Amino acid sequence: MKKKIIRVLLIVVMLLLIATVVVYFIFRKEKEWLAFYIACCGGVLIVNLIISIIFVNKNFKDKGRP
C-alpha cells in the first residue's frame, strides 16, 4: 500500500512538472508575469507533494498482507 501511494504521488509530481514547463513556455512570450506566476505556483505544489512523499515514507506503517 505504501509503494502505491508513493508511486501515485510521484506520477502527480511528474505530471505537474511537465504541465508547469509547458504552460511556462506557452505564456513566456506574451505575458511574462503570468508565466512566472504559473511556474511559481507549480513549483510550490511540487515541493508540497515531495514533502508529503517524505512524510508518507517516514510515517506510514505498511502492515503487509495476512
PyMOL Python script that loads the backbone (N, CA, C, O; Angstrom):
from pymol import cmd

cmd.read_pdbstr("""\
ATOM      1  N   MET A   1       0.826  -1.197   0.000  1.00  0.00           N
ATOM      2  CA  MET A   1       0.000   0.000   0.000  1.00  0.00           C
ATOM      3  C   MET A   1       0.869   1.259   0.000  1.00  0.00           C
ATOM      4  O   MET A   1       0.566   2.237  -0.684  1.00  0.00           O
ATOM      5  N   LYS A   2       1.955   1.217   0.780  1.00  0.00           N
ATOM      6  CA  LYS A   2       2.847   2.362   0.865  1.00  0.00           C
ATOM      7  C   LYS A   2       3.473   2.659  -0.496  1.00  0.00           C
ATOM      8  O   LYS A   2       3.579   3.820  -0.890  1.00  0.00           O
ATOM      9  N   LYS A   3       3.882   1.628  -1.207  1.00  0.00           N
ATOM     10  CA  LYS A   3       4.502   1.818  -2.518  1.00  0.00           C
ATOM     11  C   LYS A   3       3.511   2.393  -3.523  1.00  0.00           C
ATOM     12  O   LYS A   3       3.890   3.200  -4.372  1.00  0.00           O
ATOM     13  N   LYS A   4       2.248   1.987  -3.436  1.00  0.00           N
ATOM     14  CA  LYS A   4       1.227   2.517  -4.347  1.00  0.00           C
ATOM     15  C   LYS A   4       1.015   4.009  -4.119  1.00  0.00           C
ATOM     16  O   LYS A   4       0.905   4.783  -5.070  1.00  0.00           O
ATOM     17  N   ILE A   5       0.960   4.402  -2.859  1.00  0.00           N
ATOM     18  CA  ILE A   5       0.751   5.809  -2.532  1.00  0.00           C
ATOM     19  C   ILE A   5       1.927   6.646  -3.019  1.00  0.00           C
ATOM     20  O   ILE A   5       1.734   7.709  -3.609  1.00  0.00           O
ATOM     21  N   ILE A   6       3.133   6.174  -2.774  1.00  0.00           N
ATOM     22  CA  ILE A   6       4.315   6.907  -3.207  1.00  0.00           C
ATOM     23  C   ILE A   6       4.377   6.962  -4.728  1.00  0.00           C
ATOM     24  O   ILE A   6       4.738   7.996  -5.290  1.00  0.00           O
ATOM     25  N   ARG A   7       4.032   5.876  -5.399  1.00  0.00           N
ATOM     26  CA  ARG A   7       4.045   5.857  -6.860  1.00  0.00           C
ATOM     27  C   ARG A   7       3.033   6.846  -7.432  1.00  0.00           C
ATOM     28  O   ARG A   7       3.334   7.552  -8.394  1.00  0.00           O
ATOM     29  N   VAL A   8       1.841   6.903  -6.850  1.00  0.00           N
ATOM     30  CA  VAL A   8       0.823   7.849  -7.317  1.00  0.00           C
ATOM     31  C   VAL A   8       1.286   9.288  -7.095  1.00  0.00           C
ATOM     32  O   VAL A   8       1.102  10.135  -7.969  1.00  0.00           O
ATOM     33  N   LEU A   9       1.877   9.570  -5.949  1.00  0.00           N
ATOM     34  CA  LEU A   9       2.376  10.920  -5.682  1.00  0.00           C
ATOM     35  C   LEU A   9       3.503  11.299  -6.640  1.00  0.00           C
ATOM     36  O   LEU A   9       3.574  12.444  -7.085  1.00  0.00           O
ATOM     37  N   LEU A  10       4.381  10.355  -6.960  1.00  0.00           N
ATOM     38  CA  LEU A  10       5.452  10.645  -7.911  1.00  0.00           C
ATOM     39  C   LEU A  10       4.908  10.903  -9.314  1.00  0.00           C
ATOM     40  O   LEU A  10       5.417  11.765 -10.029  1.00  0.00           O
ATOM     41  N   ILE A  11       3.885  10.164  -9.705  1.00  0.00           N
ATOM     42  CA  ILE A  11       3.259  10.391 -11.015  1.00  0.00           C
ATOM     43  C   ILE A  11       2.626  11.781 -11.057  1.00  0.00           C
ATOM     44  O   ILE A  11       2.745  12.487 -12.059  1.00  0.00           O
ATOM     45  N   VAL A  12       1.957  12.176  -9.982  1.00  0.00           N
ATOM     46  CA  VAL A  12       1.348  13.511  -9.928  1.00  0.00           C
ATOM     47  C   VAL A  12       2.422  14.595  -9.986  1.00  0.00           C
ATOM     48  O   VAL A  12       2.229  15.625 -10.632  1.00  0.00           O
ATOM     49  N   VAL A  13       3.553  14.371  -9.316  1.00  0.00           N
ATOM     50  CA  VAL A  13       4.655  15.334  -9.363  1.00  0.00           C
ATOM     51  C   VAL A  13       5.174  15.468 -10.784  1.00  0.00           C
ATOM     52  O   VAL A  13       5.402  16.583 -11.255  1.00  0.00           O
ATOM     53  N   MET A  14       5.365  14.348 -11.476  1.00  0.00           N
ATOM     54  CA  MET A  14       5.864  14.401 -12.851  1.00  0.00           C
ATOM     55  C   MET A  14       4.882  15.113 -13.784  1.00  0.00           C
ATOM     56  O   MET A  14       5.290  15.908 -14.631  1.00  0.00           O
ATOM     57  N   LEU A  15       3.590  14.825 -13.624  1.00  0.00           N
ATOM     58  CA  LEU A  15       2.589  15.490 -14.454  1.00  0.00           C
ATOM     59  C   LEU A  15       2.559  16.997 -14.197  1.00  0.00           C
ATOM     60  O   LEU A  15       2.452  17.790 -15.132  1.00  0.00           O
ATOM     61  N   LEU A  16       2.655  17.382 -12.931  1.00  0.00           N
ATOM     62  CA  LEU A  16       2.691  18.806 -12.595  1.00  0.00           C
ATOM     63  C   LEU A  16       3.939  19.481 -13.154  1.00  0.00           C
ATOM     64  O   LEU A  16       3.876  20.615 -13.628  1.00  0.00           O
ATOM     65  N   LEU A  17       5.058  18.794 -13.099  1.00  0.00           N
ATOM     66  CA  LEU A  17       6.290  19.354 -13.628  1.00  0.00           C
ATOM     67  C   LEU A  17       6.191  19.569 -15.135  1.00  0.00           C
ATOM     68  O   LEU A  17       6.572  20.625 -15.642  1.00  0.00           O
ATOM     69  N   ILE A  18       5.685  18.578 -15.842  1.00  0.00           N
ATOM     70  CA  ILE A  18       5.528  18.699 -17.291  1.00  0.00           C
ATOM     71  C   ILE A  18       4.542  19.810 -17.636  1.00  0.00           C
ATOM     72  O   ILE A  18       4.805  20.617 -18.527  1.00  0.00           O
ATOM     73  N   ALA A  19       3.411  19.856 -16.937  1.00  0.00           N
ATOM     74  CA  ALA A  19       2.400  20.878 -17.211  1.00  0.00           C
ATOM     75  C   ALA A  19       2.931  22.279 -16.913  1.00  0.00           C
ATOM     76  O   ALA A  19       2.649  23.218 -17.658  1.00  0.00           O
ATOM     77  N   THR A  20       3.690  22.425 -15.840  1.00  0.00           N
ATOM     78  CA  THR A  20       4.241  23.725 -15.485  1.00  0.00           C
ATOM     79  C   THR A  20       5.218  24.217 -16.550  1.00  0.00           C
ATOM     80  O   THR A  20       5.182  25.383 -16.944  1.00  0.00           O
ATOM     81  N   VAL A  21       6.081  23.332 -17.007  1.00  0.00           N
ATOM     82  CA  VAL A  21       7.057  23.719 -18.021  1.00  0.00           C
ATOM     83  C   VAL A  21       6.367  24.077 -19.338  1.00  0.00           C
ATOM     84  O   VAL A  21       6.722  25.066 -19.978  1.00  0.00           O
ATOM     85  N   VAL A  22       5.390  23.277 -19.736  1.00  0.00           N
ATOM     86  CA  VAL A  22       4.680  23.545 -20.987  1.00  0.00           C
ATOM     87  C   VAL A  22       3.939  24.881 -20.927  1.00  0.00           C
ATOM     88  O   VAL A  22       4.034  25.684 -21.855  1.00  0.00           O
ATOM     89  N   VAL A  23       3.216  25.115 -19.861  1.00  0.00           N
ATOM     90  CA  VAL A  23       2.459  26.366 -19.740  1.00  0.00           C
ATOM     91  C   VAL A  23       3.403  27.556 -19.632  1.00  0.00           C
ATOM     92  O   VAL A  23       3.104  28.631 -20.153  1.00  0.00           O
ATOM     93  N   TYR A  24       4.536  27.377 -18.964  1.00  0.00           N
ATOM     94  CA  TYR A  24       5.510  28.468 -18.880  1.00  0.00           C
ATOM     95  C   TYR A  24       5.993  28.869 -20.269  1.00  0.00           C
ATOM     96  O   TYR A  24       6.053  30.057 -20.585  1.00  0.00           O
ATOM     97  N   PHE A  25       6.335  27.893 -21.095  1.00  0.00           N
ATOM     98  CA  PHE A  25       6.837  28.221 -22.418  1.00  0.00           C
ATOM     99  C   PHE A  25       5.742  28.740 -23.348  1.00  0.00           C
ATOM    100  O   PHE A  25       6.039  29.456 -24.304  1.00  0.00           O
ATOM    101  N   ILE A  26       4.498  28.395 -23.088  1.00  0.00           N
ATOM    102  CA  ILE A  26       3.400  28.938 -23.893  1.00  0.00           C
ATOM    103  C   ILE A  26       3.186  30.417 -23.580  1.00  0.00           C
ATOM    104  O   ILE A  26       3.027  31.223 -24.497  1.00  0.00           O
ATOM    105  N   PHE A  27       3.180  30.781 -22.309  1.00  0.00           N
ATOM    106  CA  PHE A  27       2.887  32.159 -21.903  1.00  0.00           C
ATOM    107  C   PHE A  27       4.120  33.053 -21.810  1.00  0.00           C
ATOM    108  O   PHE A  27       3.983  34.251 -21.563  1.00  0.00           O
ATOM    109  N   ARG A  28       5.302  32.513 -21.998  1.00  0.00           N
ATOM    110  CA  ARG A  28       6.523  33.284 -21.780  1.00  0.00           C
ATOM    111  C   ARG A  28       6.626  34.506 -22.685  1.00  0.00           C
ATOM    112  O   ARG A  28       7.030  35.575 -22.228  1.00  0.00           O
ATOM    113  N   LYS A  29       6.275  34.369 -23.939  1.00  0.00           N
ATOM    114  CA  LYS A  29       6.436  35.483 -24.882  1.00  0.00           C
ATOM    115  C   LYS A  29       5.352  36.544 -24.723  1.00  0.00           C
ATOM    116  O   LYS A  29       5.623  37.737 -24.857  1.00  0.00           O
ATOM    117  N   GLU A  30       4.134  36.112 -24.440  1.00  0.00           N
ATOM    118  CA  GLU A  30       3.023  37.054 -24.382  1.00  0.00           C
ATOM    119  C   GLU A  30       2.935  37.777 -23.042  1.00  0.00           C
ATOM    120  O   GLU A  30       2.898  39.006 -22.985  1.00  0.00           O
ATOM    121  N   LYS A  31       2.902  37.004 -21.985  1.00  0.00           N
ATOM    122  CA  LYS A  31       2.725  37.564 -20.642  1.00  0.00           C
ATOM    123  C   LYS A  31       3.794  36.980 -19.725  1.00  0.00           C
ATOM    124  O   LYS A  31       3.624  35.887 -19.184  1.00  0.00           O
ATOM    125  N   GLU A  32       4.879  37.699 -19.554  1.00  0.00           N
ATOM    126  CA  GLU A  32       5.985  37.190 -18.752  1.00  0.00           C
ATOM    127  C   GLU A  32       5.601  37.015 -17.288  1.00  0.00           C
ATOM    128  O   GLU A  32       6.002  36.041 -16.652  1.00  0.00           O
ATOM    129  N   TRP A  33       4.827  37.953 -16.752  1.00  0.00           N
ATOM    130  CA  TRP A  33       4.448  37.879 -15.336  1.00  0.00           C
ATOM    131  C   TRP A  33       3.543  36.684 -15.081  1.00  0.00           C
ATOM    132  O   TRP A  33       3.655  36.038 -14.039  1.00  0.00           O
ATOM    133  N   LEU A  34       2.643  36.380 -16.021  1.00  0.00           N
ATOM    134  CA  LEU A  34       1.750  35.239 -15.843  1.00  0.00           C
ATOM    135  C   LEU A  34       2.526  33.925 -15.932  1.00  0.00           C
ATOM    136  O   LEU A  34       2.251  32.991 -15.180  1.00  0.00           O
ATOM    137  N   ALA A  35       3.479  33.852 -16.833  1.00  0.00           N
ATOM    138  CA  ALA A  35       4.312  32.655 -16.954  1.00  0.00           C
ATOM    139  C   ALA A  35       5.111  32.425 -15.677  1.00  0.00           C
ATOM    140  O   ALA A  35       5.215  31.295 -15.201  1.00  0.00           O
ATOM    141  N   PHE A  36       5.672  33.489 -15.128  1.00  0.00           N
ATOM    142  CA  PHE A  36       6.430  33.377 -13.884  1.00  0.00           C
ATOM    143  C   PHE A  36       5.529  32.963 -12.722  1.00  0.00           C
ATOM    144  O   PHE A  36       5.912  32.130 -11.900  1.00  0.00           O
ATOM    145  N   TYR A  37       4.344  33.540 -12.657  1.00  0.00           N
ATOM    146  CA  TYR A  37       3.392  33.200 -11.596  1.00  0.00           C
ATOM    147  C   TYR A  37       2.986  31.732 -11.667  1.00  0.00           C
ATOM    148  O   TYR A  37       2.948  31.050 -10.642  1.00  0.00           O
ATOM    149  N   ILE A  38       2.685  31.245 -12.857  1.00  0.00           N
ATOM    150  CA  ILE A  38       2.292  29.847 -13.026  1.00  0.00           C
ATOM    151  C   ILE A  38       3.446  28.919 -12.673  1.00  0.00           C
ATOM    152  O   ILE A  38       3.241  27.874 -12.055  1.00  0.00           O
ATOM    153  N   ALA A  39       4.661  29.301 -13.065  1.00  0.00           N
ATOM    154  CA  ALA A  39       5.823  28.486 -12.727  1.00  0.00           C
ATOM    155  C   ALA A  39       6.038  28.434 -11.214  1.00  0.00           C
ATOM    156  O   ALA A  39       6.382  27.386 -10.667  1.00  0.00           O
ATOM    157  N   CYS A  40       5.838  29.553 -10.550  1.00  0.00           N
ATOM    158  CA  CYS A  40       5.989  29.574  -9.083  1.00  0.00           C
ATOM    159  C   CYS A  40       4.917  28.729  -8.404  1.00  0.00           C
ATOM    160  O   CYS A  40       5.210  27.999  -7.458  1.00  0.00           O
ATOM    161  N   CYS A  41       3.681  28.823  -8.878  1.00  0.00           N
ATOM    162  CA  CYS A  41       2.597  28.018  -8.295  1.00  0.00           C
ATOM    163  C   CYS A  41       2.851  26.527  -8.502  1.00  0.00           C
ATOM    164  O   CYS A  41       2.649  25.725  -7.591  1.00  0.00           O
ATOM    165  N   GLY A  42       3.291  26.163  -9.696  1.00  0.00           N
ATOM    166  CA  GLY A  42       3.620  24.766  -9.956  1.00  0.00           C
ATOM    167  C   GLY A  42       4.769  24.292  -9.088  1.00  0.00           C
ATOM    168  O   GLY A  42       4.759  23.161  -8.602  1.00  0.00           O
ATOM    169  N   GLY A  43       5.762  25.155  -8.891  1.00  0.00           N
ATOM    170  CA  GLY A  43       6.890  24.800  -8.029  1.00  0.00           C
ATOM    171  C   GLY A  43       6.471  24.579  -6.588  1.00  0.00           C
ATOM    172  O   GLY A  43       6.951  23.656  -5.931  1.00  0.00           O
ATOM    173  N   VAL A  44       5.579  25.423  -6.096  1.00  0.00           N
ATOM    174  CA  VAL A  44       5.092  25.265  -4.720  1.00  0.00           C
ATOM    175  C   VAL A  44       4.323  23.951  -4.568  1.00  0.00           C
ATOM    176  O   VAL A  44       4.496  23.240  -3.577  1.00  0.00           O
ATOM    177  N   LEU A  45       3.481  23.630  -5.539  1.00  0.00           N
ATOM    178  CA  LEU A  45       2.746  22.369  -5.479  1.00  0.00           C
ATOM    179  C   LEU A  45       3.687  21.169  -5.515  1.00  0.00           C
ATOM    180  O   LEU A  45       3.485  20.194  -4.791  1.00  0.00           O
ATOM    181  N   ILE A  46       4.707  21.240  -6.350  1.00  0.00           N
ATOM    182  CA  ILE A  46       5.664  20.141  -6.442  1.00  0.00           C
ATOM    183  C   ILE A  46       6.425  19.974  -5.129  1.00  0.00           C
ATOM    184  O   ILE A  46       6.618  18.851  -4.662  1.00  0.00           O
ATOM    185  N   VAL A  47       6.852  21.074  -4.539  1.00  0.00           N
ATOM    186  CA  VAL A  47       7.559  20.997  -3.253  1.00  0.00           C
ATOM    187  C   VAL A  47       6.654  20.408  -2.179  1.00  0.00           C
ATOM    188  O   VAL A  47       7.104  19.585  -1.383  1.00  0.00           O
ATOM    189  N   ASN A  48       5.383  20.813  -2.141  1.00  0.00           N
ATOM    190  CA  ASN A  48       4.454  20.265  -1.151  1.00  0.00           C
ATOM    191  C   ASN A  48       4.249  18.764  -1.343  1.00  0.00           C
ATOM    192  O   ASN A  48       4.181  18.021  -0.364  1.00  0.00           O
ATOM    193  N   LEU A  49       4.149  18.316  -2.580  1.00  0.00           N
ATOM    194  CA  LEU A  49       3.982  16.884  -2.822  1.00  0.00           C
ATOM    195  C   LEU A  49       5.236  16.099  -2.464  1.00  0.00           C
ATOM    196  O   LEU A  49       5.141  14.975  -1.972  1.00  0.00           O
ATOM    197  N   ILE A  50       6.412  16.677  -2.704  1.00  0.00           N
ATOM    198  CA  ILE A  50       7.649  15.996  -2.310  1.00  0.00           C
ATOM    199  C   ILE A  50       7.740  15.883  -0.796  1.00  0.00           C
ATOM    200  O   ILE A  50       8.182  14.857  -0.278  1.00  0.00           O
ATOM    201  N   ILE A  51       7.330  16.920  -0.082  1.00  0.00           N
ATOM    202  CA  ILE A  51       7.308  16.863   1.381  1.00  0.00           C
ATOM    203  C   ILE A  51       6.324  15.797   1.851  1.00  0.00           C
ATOM    204  O   ILE A  51       6.610  15.075   2.806  1.00  0.00           O
ATOM    205  N   SER A  52       5.170  15.688   1.196  1.00  0.00           N
ATOM    206  CA  SER A  52       4.213  14.649   1.587  1.00  0.00           C
ATOM    207  C   SER A  52       4.757  13.261   1.286  1.00  0.00           C
ATOM    208  O   SER A  52       4.475  12.320   2.028  1.00  0.00           O
ATOM    209  N   ILE A  53       5.535  13.110   0.207  1.00  0.00           N
ATOM    210  CA  ILE A  53       6.163  11.818  -0.067  1.00  0.00           C
ATOM    211  C   ILE A  53       7.142  11.461   1.047  1.00  0.00           C
ATOM    212  O   ILE A  53       7.201  10.309   1.476  1.00  0.00           O
ATOM    213  N   ILE A  54       7.903  12.436   1.512  1.00  0.00           N
ATOM    214  CA  ILE A  54       8.850  12.184   2.603  1.00  0.00           C
ATOM    215  C   ILE A  54       8.106  11.761   3.859  1.00  0.00           C
ATOM    216  O   ILE A  54       8.531  10.824   4.535  1.00  0.00           O
ATOM    217  N   PHE A  55       6.997  12.433   4.188  1.00  0.00           N
ATOM    218  CA  PHE A  55       6.244  12.074   5.384  1.00  0.00           C
ATOM    219  C   PHE A  55       5.576  10.707   5.252  1.00  0.00           C
ATOM    220  O   PHE A  55       5.534   9.946   6.219  1.00  0.00           O
ATOM    221  N   VAL A  56       5.058  10.390   4.073  1.00  0.00           N
ATOM    222  CA  VAL A  56       4.462   9.068   3.875  1.00  0.00           C
ATOM    223  C   VAL A  56       5.522   8.002   4.029  1.00  0.00           C
ATOM    224  O   VAL A  56       5.288   6.975   4.666  1.00  0.00           O
ATOM    225  N   ASN A  57       6.686   8.237   3.452  1.00  0.00           N
ATOM    226  CA  ASN A  57       7.762   7.261   3.529  1.00  0.00           C
ATOM    227  C   ASN A  57       8.236   7.065   4.967  1.00  0.00           C
ATOM    228  O   ASN A  57       8.609   5.958   5.355  1.00  0.00           O
ATOM    229  N   LYS A  58       8.221   8.134   5.751  1.00  0.00           N
ATOM    230  CA  LYS A  58       8.712   8.060   7.123  1.00  0.00           C
ATOM    231  C   LYS A  58       7.680   7.495   8.100  1.00  0.00           C
ATOM    232  O   LYS A  58       8.032   6.705   8.975  1.00  0.00           O
ATOM    233  N   ASN A  59       6.422   7.885   7.965  1.00  0.00           N
ATOM    234  CA  ASN A  59       5.430   7.597   8.995  1.00  0.00           C
ATOM    235  C   ASN A  59       4.415   6.518   8.652  1.00  0.00           C
ATOM    236  O   ASN A  59       3.706   6.050   9.543  1.00  0.00           O
ATOM    237  N   PHE A  60       4.321   6.114   7.415  1.00  0.00           N
ATOM    238  CA  PHE A  60       3.294   5.142   7.029  1.00  0.00           C
ATOM    239  C   PHE A  60       3.757   3.744   7.386  1.00  0.00           C
ATOM    240  O   PHE A  60       4.807   3.291   6.929  1.00  0.00           O
ATOM    241  N   LYS A  61       2.985   3.074   8.190  1.00  0.00           N
ATOM    242  CA  LYS A  61       3.314   1.717   8.608  1.00  0.00           C
ATOM    243  C   LYS A  61       2.583   0.728   7.693  1.00  0.00           C
ATOM    244  O   LYS A  61       1.358   0.620   7.731  1.00  0.00           O
ATOM    245  N   ASP A  62       3.339   0.022   6.888  1.00  0.00           N
ATOM    246  CA  ASP A  62       2.769  -0.970   5.990  1.00  0.00           C
ATOM    247  C   ASP A  62       2.625  -2.280   6.754  1.00  0.00           C
ATOM    248  O   ASP A  62       3.616  -2.850   7.212  1.00  0.00           O
ATOM    249  N   LYS A  63       1.385  -2.759   6.892  1.00  0.00           N
ATOM    250  CA  LYS A  63       1.125  -3.938   7.724  1.00  0.00           C
ATOM    251  C   LYS A  63       1.331  -5.254   6.976  1.00  0.00           C
ATOM    252  O   LYS A  63       1.241  -6.319   7.587  1.00  0.00           O
ATOM    253  N   GLY A  64       1.596  -5.210   5.709  1.00  0.00           N
ATOM    254  CA  GLY A  64       1.813  -6.448   4.975  1.00  0.00           C
ATOM    255  C   GLY A  64       0.516  -7.213   4.776  1.00  0.00           C
ATOM    256  O   GLY A  64      -0.507  -6.898   5.384  1.00  0.00           O
ATOM    257  N   ARG A  65       0.571  -8.188   3.946  1.00  0.00           N
ATOM    258  CA  ARG A  65      -0.633  -8.970   3.660  1.00  0.00           C
ATOM    259  C   ARG A  65      -0.721 -10.183   4.566  1.00  0.00           C
ATOM    260  O   ARG A  65       0.268 -10.889   4.768  1.00  0.00           O
ATOM    261  N   PRO A  66      -1.913 -10.428   5.114  1.00  0.00           N
ATOM    262  CA  PRO A  66      -2.072 -11.591   6.007  1.00  0.00           C
ATOM    263  C   PRO A  66      -2.129 -12.897   5.254  1.00  0.00           C
ATOM    264  O   PRO A  66      -2.261 -13.957   5.866  1.00  0.00           O
TER     265      PRO A  66
END
""", "prot")
cmd.dss("prot")
cmd.show_as("cartoon", "prot")
cmd.util.cbc("prot")
cmd.orient("prot")
